[in-house]
């Protein structure tokens, strides 16, 4: 249950754009805006997550990052394909 209000000001053209997008997804403005804001917030939080390691764990982590890449035939095939936007 929602029990907190979040208020913001927008220009009428911004509101109209949001309403059009929400309507195209069958949602109301509030649901659309809350979902969009939460998706963006989650992306930012996940991109900026900090983690700490002790010395031994950091050494293992660094070794994994520095290790040579293992052969991956499926990735090689994918990377060899011409992208659709270049066709």
C-alpha positions, 0 to 999 in steps of 0.5 A: 500500500502506498502511504507516502506522497511524492510531489513534483512540478513539470511543464505541460508538455512534459506531463503530456508526454508522460501521459501519452507514454503511460497510456500506451502501456495501459498505465496511469501517470503515477504508476508509470512515473513511479516505475520509471523512477524506480528503474532509474534509481535501481540502475544508479544504485547497482552501478555505484555499489561499493564492496570491500575485500580483505587482502586475500580475497582482493588478491584472488579477485585481482588474479581472476581479473588479470587471468587470460581469457579462456576460449569461448567459441560461442562468443567468438561466433557472436563477435564475428557477426556483422552488426545489423546496423552495419548491414 
